[in-house]
Amino acid sequence: MLEVNGLCYKNILHNISFTVPDGSFTMIAGRNGSGKSCLLRCIKGLYPHSGHVTCSGSCALVFQDADTQIIGQTVERDLSFGLKCSKEEVTVKVHAIAEEFGLDKLLERRPSTLSGGEKRRLAIADVAITGPDVLMLDEPFANLDYPGIKSVIELLQNLKRKGTTVIMVSHEVEKVLALSDQIIILDQGAIKMQGDADEVFSKADWSDAGIRVTGKREDMLWL
Amino acid sequence: MFSYRPSKSFVHRANPILKLILLFGFAFCPWYVSLPVMVALAIAIKLPVQNYLRNSIFFFILGALIWVSNGWQDALEFVSIILSGMILTDSTDPEDLAHSLKPILGETFSLGISITLAMLPVTMETASQARLARKARGERFIGKGYLTSIMQILLDKADEYSLAYRCRME
């Protein structure tokens, strides 16, 4: 379980408190500049902040720009970066995650030659390979075309099925609304609304939150 | 040239630190010891000399100048040093080198090398995009403020990279 209590950061985030249950899918939505990305970085401990963040397990963050998170000269080396186990175990882990994320045919490729969607899948796989209890994603659909978005949504569905706690920041709500258990709407660095996805979906003033929502919640899985 | 080319030769598989030590060792050897070894290694790893020749004009000019000023023996020594540098970079993944240096120089230094290596293509791309963007806005000669704007972008990117690396190291 992840618990955020009274989190404040400079003049950007003000008294943020919420709880994310194990295995749930939480979406943090809001206008550009509402402090969504900043909140994830504070939870991860990258930005010094006041307030408390308690996580019962390990917590990993996938950055908005996949390029910044890719380090290795090849996909295989990138996946194995930072793994603290024997060479044999690394090979097994890398091949298993590559297959799961559809990267098995790209292992020898240089990351710079990958498409935007492939890079995003690699960035998520880089983090997922460490087996985090809580996976945070910052705008995973940014700059992706339809097949790219589709493959990321499928990955998120798999992660949810496996019981990984997922926190996703996005202003493209309708793409994963059907997956969400909880929705938090941020506005000018403060929580405007939070709660069960069904409840928030029906009550929220989406246009006020800078988000265009059309149709029913259960229809909103962009596949 | 001077970039890693994956292969399975024994030189590629050798320990990067050993290669680095040998590189320094051969740099102090006379040309008649180092040059034959380097030529043999270049053949062993199938160094694509023909592809590299086009980019080596600068070294040819420098070699010729050394020949004229210091004599042919110094010129051959220069050739040997350049060749050893080519062999090292051609057969050593920079990431492997950074990883191997970790126990000797510490994790911070090793991470520093990784960030620097990752920033090299970013630097080139940023410079090229900034130049194109300025041209697109009608600037005929790239001048005032060009370096400052690139530096600003690069510093922001370096900050972002170091945060992302920290995330992956934890």
Interface residues (C-beta under 8 A of the other chain):
Chain A: R41 K44 L46 A60 L61 F63 D65 D67 T68 Q69 I70 I71 G72 Q73 T74 R77 F81 G82 E108 S112 D126 V127
Chain B: Y4 P6 D93 P94 E95 S114 A118 P121 V122 K157 E160 Y161 L163 A164 Y165 R166 C167 R168 M169
